């Protein structure tokens, strides 16, 4: 078994990897000033971005949940890989050959990596099979739906031969073991051993946001196939259907750019939308659109304002109406505006493209309706509005929908619209909406904490001991914080000499003082790639996250030219403050010194002159 990866290789991989490129595969990042980026945190659900990435120093930090680290820890958290697996993935990304301490080659990269490799090999196998004579039913299915060979290749569509073990034999020949094939969900287990899970079906690869194949969806083609219409990979260590959206790997860039995502219901619908020019379309994989999907969408969409759009396409039948109501129940989790697009005659995007062309698919999205309007009309459709009783029941059903509209500017308009639909007095509808809002607030309020019983200790509230957000706001601490941030983030702009002088000054804040000492202890290696990592390891364990926060926190947004002046300026101010402190101390000693003690008196005056000369020189820098 190979040994540990050489530390020099780890440092080289980190120095050649832009953390923003890796994080950007999972989170939509925006500029947060020179050299700083921010987005919605992938580790907790939030409405406004508090997740900051500093590519120049290679660290990230969330000021909401406190998660922080480098590109390796990010991959470990996001993809549940080991430290070595994360390094190996980054090395493969840049084409770097790793070396191990015992001189061995690349070791087995762990169970997850093997499962991903098995899925990748299976995807290649299925694509090759689509070109064989036995795949005529699959090619015919695609052709009837307007998809040619180029479209199939773009989406990686393949064919699973009608065989019990053709894929199994192929993967065994590639070195995969039976337990790995079973764990990947590519095979099933019966009385006689394992056999191919997908047989005689058209197969779509399901990829995660980074483009790695984690599973498959397979469509029934043959009349003698007793299985369901669609068969997906079961839950595996790498495939969790509640967290995966088909097509997201292809759509993520356009979703982030256009601030729009279109959620459709099937694989062919995604293909039809993309080929028609709606390249922001994705679909769930054998499950309803849920909370975990929303978290993924919000991160990619950059869902921190009302500027984005989430558009759902539903069939107008009962199942589609039920899906719409499920989506509406989660609507409040989005900051973006939500819409519904329903095609005429109940056509899904794939059928719409077949019968009416690409323009019809684009119009479907362009002619979307607000989610609230769609839901209100669906609620009222359940009642006979020609009767007093029906109108009253409709008002009771629709008033909570209007009350739940989070945008206060929209609520009055929908109140009037509901009154028009019902033919009711506006005041009556307003009272119903106000009452529904009050009931909703009561229902959502948290119950009061139960009183402590006699002798019971109060619960301990854990607090993070060192956080940049909890630093005092006095001018002295602010200056120390800003200077340390500038040094950690832009050491080359501050300069080694000035950093040495700044780290010899006194600090009023003890936590920042410890970080200062960590910088002072590593200043000789400041030009090395992993200098910041050395600072982190130099300080005590409880303060290491604090250093990463300071290294990532946004500096006031400035141009590149202004940044150099700012970085040196705050460090110079720190030194100048220390010179002023020393001057004040000398003046106090001078006032307390007897004038007859000429030697002491002269030495103090000489010291004052020297300090003033240092201050003048400082101002000229």
N, C-alpha and C positions, 0 to 999 in steps of 0.2 A: 504494500500500500504506500502511495507517495506521501511525502512529508508535507510540511507547511509551505505555503507560498512564500517566496523570498520577500523580505520587507522592501527591498529596493524595487521589486516589480510592483508591489502594492502602491508604493509612492508614485511610481511612473504612471500606472494606470489612472490614479486619481488626478495627477497633474495634467494628463492628456484628455480628461473627461470634463466636459462642461456640465455642471450639475443642472443647469437650466434646461438642457436638452433632455435629460433623463426625467426630471420632474414634469417637463412639458408634455410628456407622453401620458400623464395622468391628470394634470391640472392645467387649466387655461391661465397663463401668466401674463400680467401686464406690467408695464414700466411703473416703478415706484420711485423714480429719481435716478440719477446717474449711477449705473452699476447695481441697481436694486430692482427686484421684481416681486410681485405679489399676486396672490390668487386665493381661492377658497380652499380651506384646509382639507386634505384628503383623510385626515385622521379623526375629524369630528364634524358634525353638521353645523354649519353657520350660514348666516345671511349676508354678512359683509366680510370682505377678505381680511384676515389677520395672519395669513401664512406668507412669510417673506423668504425670498431666496436671494443670496448674494453670490453670483457666479464667480466673482473675482477671488473670494476667499473660500468658496466651495462648501458653504454651510447653508442650512435652512433653519427657520424657527417659526413656530406658530405662537403668537402672543395671545391666542385664545385658550388653547389647551396645554401649551407649554412644551409640545413635542419639538425636538431639535436634533440636529445631527448633520452628517455629511452624506455624500451620494451613496455610500455603501449602506449606512443605516437606513436610508430612505428605501432602497430596494429590499432590504431585509424586512422592513415593516410592511411595505406594500404587497410584496409577492411571497412573503413567508419563506424566504430562502436563508441559507446559512451565510456566514461571513465569506467563506471560501466560494460558495456558489455565486454570490453577488460579484466578487472580484472576477471570477471566470466569465460571467456574463458581460461585464464591462470590458474585459480584455478582448472577448470575441467581437464586441461591437467595434472596436478600433483596430482589430487585426493584430493584437499584440500577443507574442508567445510568452507564456508564463513559465517560470522555472521553480522547481521545488527543492527544498533543502537537501534531500537525499539524492537529487539528480534525476528523479523519476519524471515520467511524462505526466500528462493531465490525468488526474484520478477520476474515478466515477464521481459525477457531480451531484450525487444525492438523488433521492427518490423523485422529487419534483422535476428535476432536470431530465431524468429518464422518462418520465411520463410525457413531458413536453416533446421530447425527441421521438417517442413512439407515435404521438399524434401527428407530428410533422412528417414522419415516414409514411404514415397511413394516408395523409392528405396527398402526398406525391403519388402513392399507389392508386388512389381513387381517380386522380386526374388522368393518369396513364390509361386506366381501364375505360375511361369515357371514349377513348379513340378506338376501342376494339369492336369487333362485330357483335359481341353479346350485349353491347350498350345501346343498341338501336332504340329500345323503348325510352331510354333516358334522353337521347338526342332528339327523338321525336317529341317528347314532352317539352323540351326547351324550345324547339322550333315552333311548336303550336302556340307558345306564349311569347313569341317574338324575340327570343334570345339566340344569337348566333354563337359560333365558336369563340369569337373574341370576347363576348360578354361572359361566357362560361369561364374562360381563362382569367378574366379580370377579377371575378369573384371566387375563383378556385373551385368551381363546381366539378364534381367527379361522379363516378359510378361504382357502386359496390356489386361485384359479380354475384350471380346466383349460385353461390357455392358455400358449403359449410365451413371450409377452412382455408380458402385461397389467401385471404389476408393474413390469417394466422401463420401459414407456412412462410409467406413473404417476410413477415416481421421476425419470425424465428431465424430466418436466414440472415437477417440484418443484426443479429446478436441479442435480440430482446427475449427475456425469459417469460414463461407463462404467467408468473405472478405479477410481472410488470404489465403485461397485456390485460390481465384481469383488473388490476388497479386503475388502468387508464380508461376502462369502460369500453374498449374496442371489441372485447369478446364477452360471451356469456358462458356460464358453467352449467353443464348438465350431467346426467348419470354417466356419460361416456367421456367426460372431460370438457375441455373448452371448445367453443365454436364461434365463428364470426357473428357479431351482433347485427351488423347491417348486411343484408343479402338481397340482391336484385332490386336495389333502390338507387335513386338519384341522391347524391350526398353533397351537402354544403358544409364547408369548414366553419366552425364557430371560433372566432379569434378574440383574444382579449384586446385591450386598448393599445397595447404595444405591438400587435400584429402576430403574436404567437398563437398557434392553433391549440385550443384547450379542449375541444370537443367537436361533435358533428350533429347535424340534423339531417334526417334521411326521409325522403318522400316515397310512399308506396306507389309502384308502377304496375305490378302484375296482379291479375285477377286471382291467382292461386296463393297470394301472400295473405296469410290470416292475421297479420299484425295491424296495428293502427295506421291511420293515414300518414301521420308523421311520427317518427321515432327518433328521440334524441339520446345523446350520451347521458347516462345516469350521473348523479352527483359523484364527483371524484375529488381527490386532493387539489386538482387544478381547475376543475369545472364546477362552478356554482351558478345555476341558472338564474337565481334571483339577483346576481350581480353582473350578468353579462348581457350586452345588447348587440345583436347581430348587425354588422356593418359599421360599428362605431370606429373600428380601426381605419376604415376608408373615409368616414365622414367627419372625424374629429377636427381636422384643420378647418374645413368649411363651416362647421358648427361654431367654432370659436370666432372665425372671421365674420360670419354673417349674423352672429348672435341669434341663431335659429336652429331648432331641432324638430324634425317631423317624425313622429312615432307611428309606424304602421304595424300591420298584424302578421306579416309573414315574410319568408325569405324572398319569394318572387316579387312581392310588393316593394321590398328594398331595391332589388335589381331594377325593376321598372322605373322607380323614382329616380335613381341615379342616372340611368340611361336617358331619361327624359329631361335631365338637367336639375332635378331636385336632389342635390348631392349631400343634403343634411339629413337624409332618411335613415332610420334604424328600426329594429324590431326586437321584441322580446323573444326568448327561446323556450317555448313550451310552457310559459307561465304568465300570469297577469303582471301588468306594469305595477311595481310596488315601491316601497320606501327605499330599498337598496338601489334600485334603478334610478330613483330620483337623486340620490346622493351622487351617483356617477354622472348623471346628466348635468347637475348643477356645477360640478367641478369643471367639466369640459366646456359648458356654456359660459362659465364665468358669471354665474347667476347672482350678482350682487346689486342689481338695479332693475328698474321696470322696463329697461330698454330691450330685453330679450323676448323671444317668442318660443313657446312650446306648443306644437300643433299636433293634435291627436287625430288620426283617421279611424273612423269606426263604421262598421256595417250598420245600416238602419234597422236591422232585425232585432229581435229581443236580446240576443247575445251581445250585439253591439251596444244596445242601450245599457245593458248591465255593465259592460266594460267602461262605458262613458261615466257612469255613476261612480264606479270604483276610482277612476282617474280624478273625478271631481272631489272625492273625499280626501284626496292627497293634494289638492290644488294649492292649499295654503302653504305648502312647503316650498313653493317656488316664489322667487321675487319677480321672475319674468311673467309676462302676461300669457295666459293659457287660452288656446283656441281649439275648435273642433272643425274638421273638414269631412263632410259626408258627400260622397259622389252621387250624382243622379242615377236613378234606377238601381241603387244598391250595389254598384260596381266597385270592386276594390281597385287600388291603383294599377295592379297588373292587368286586370280585365279592361279597365278604362283605357289603358295604353293600347291594348289590342284592338279595341273597337273604335276608339276615337282619336288615337294618336298622342304624341308627346305633349302637344299644346294643352290637351284636356287634363293631363296630369299636373302640369304647371298651374293651370287655372284652378284646379281643385285646391291647391295650396293657397293660391292668391285670394280665393273667395272664401276663405275660412271665416268662421263665426266665433265670436267670443264664447268661451266655455259657459259663462253665466247665462247668456241668452239661450244657449242650447239646452242647458239643464232646466231653466225655468219653463221653457216650452214643453219639455218632456214631462215635467211635473204636472202642468196644467192639462196635458193631453189625456191624463188618467181620469179626468172628471168631466161631467156633463155641465158645461158652463152656461147652458140654457136655463138651468134651474138655480134657485136661490141657494139650495143646499150644496149643489156642485160648486158654485162660485165661492161659497164660504170654505168648503173643504180645500179647494184649489188655493185660496189665500193662505190657509193654515200650512199647506205643504210648501208653497213657494216663498213665503215671507222669510223663513230661516236662510234660504239661498241668498236672498238680497242682503240680509243682515250680515252674512259671512263675507261679503265683498270687502277685502282689506283696504282697497283704495277708496278713501272717503270721498274723493271727487266723483267717482263713478256711482256711488250708492244712490244719490238723489235721482239720477237719470234712470236707473233701473227700477227705482220705486215708482216713478211716473209711468215707465213702460209696463210694469206689472199692473198698475191701475188701468191702463188702456186695454191690456189683454183681457182683464176681468170685466171691464165696463163698470168699475167701482169708483167711489169717491176717493180722491187722492188722500184726504185726511184719514179715512178709514184704513187705507193701505199703509200709510206712514205709521199709524199707531200699531198695526200688526208687526211691521218690521222692527220698530223700536222695542216692542215687547219680546220679539224673538231674539234680538240682540242681547237684551238683559238676561233672558233665560240662558243663552249661550255662555255669557260671562260667568253666571253662577255655576253652570255645569263644568266649566273649564277651571274654576278656582280650585286650588289645592286644599285638601283638608288640613285643619290645624294640627300641629304636632301634639301627640298625646302627652299629658302631664307626667312628670317623673314620679314614680312610686317612691315611698319612703326608703331611704338607703340606696336608691339607684343613682349611679353616677351619670352626669351629663355626658352626651356623646362628644367624642373628641373630633374637632374639625381640623383636618389636615391642611396645612398651608405650605406653599412652596417658600422656603426660607429666603431665596435670593431670586428676585425677579426685577427686570429693568422697569416694569410698569409700577413697581412699588417703591422706587427710589424717591426720596424727598424732592420737593420742587424748589428748594432754595437755590439762589444763584451759584453758590459754591459747588454744590453737588451737580448742577446742570453743566457747569463748565468742565468738571472732572469727567462726567459721563461723555460729553461731546468730544473731549480730547481723546479719551480712551477709544471711543468708536472710530474716530478718524485714524488713529494709529493702527488699530486692528484691521480696518478695512482698506486703508490706503497708505501702508508704510512707506512705499517708494515716493509718494508725494510729500510726506512729512520729512523724510530724510533721516538717516541713521543718527547723525550728530544731534539733531533736534530731539529725536526720540530718547537718546541717552540723557539729555538735559531734562526732558519732561518727566522721565521716570525717576529722577532724583529729587523731585519736588514733594512737598508734603500734601497729603490728601485729608480732607475732613471726613469723607465717607469711608468706613472701614472695608466694606466689600469691594469698592472700586480700588482701594489701596492695595488689596491682595492681588487684584488683576494687574495693577501697575507693577507690582513686584514680579509677577509672572512674565510680564513683558521685559522687564529689566534683566531677568535671568536668562532670557533667550535672545537678546538683542544681537548677539554675535552671529546668529544663524538666520537673521531676518531676510536674507536674500535667497534662502532655500525654499523649495516649493511647498513643503508642509510646515512652514514656520508657525502658522496659526495653530496647527495641531499640537505643536510643541508647547505653545502657550497654554493650551487647554490641559495638557498633562502636567504642566508645571504647578498649576493651582490645586488646592485641596479638592477632593471629589465633590463636595456639595456645591462648589462654585463653578464647576466645569460647564454646566448648562448656562450659567450666567454669562460666561465668556462668549459662548456661542450666540446668545441673545445680542450681546453688544456687537458682535461681528456681523450680524444680519440686520439689525434694526435700521430703518431708513434714515439716511442723512438728509437734511433739507434739500429739496430738489434744486439742482444747479446745473449749469452747463459744464462741459469738461474743463473749459478754461477757468471757470470760477471755482471749480472743485479744488484745484491745487491751492488756490489762495485761501479757501475755507479751511482745508485740512491743516495747512501750516499755521493759519491764523489762530485756530483754537489751541493748538499745541504751544504757540508763542504766548498766547494769553495765559496759559497755565504757568509757563516759566515766569512771565512778567508778574503774575500774582504772587509767586513765591519770592521773587526779588523784592516786591513791595512789603511782603511780610518780614523778610530779613531786614529791610530798611527800617521798618517800624520798630523792630526789636533793637536795632542799633541806636535809633534816636532815643528810645526809652533808657537804654543804658547810658547814653551820652548825658541825658538830663540828670541821671542819678550819680554821675561821676563828679567827684570834686575837681574843680578846675586846676587845683594845685598839683593834681596827679597828671603832670604833663605827658608822661609816656603813654598812659592808658587813654587819655583824652585825645592825643594825636593819632593813636592807632584806630580809635573809633571813627574819627573824622576821615582818616584815610580809607577805612572800610566803606563809609558812606559815599565817598567820591568814586570808589571802584564800583559799587553797586549802581550808582547813577550812570556811570560810563557803560556798564553792561546793559542797562535799560535802554540807553540811547542806541547802542549797537543792535539791540533786539528790535527796536522800532524800525531800523533801517533795513532789516532783512526782508 
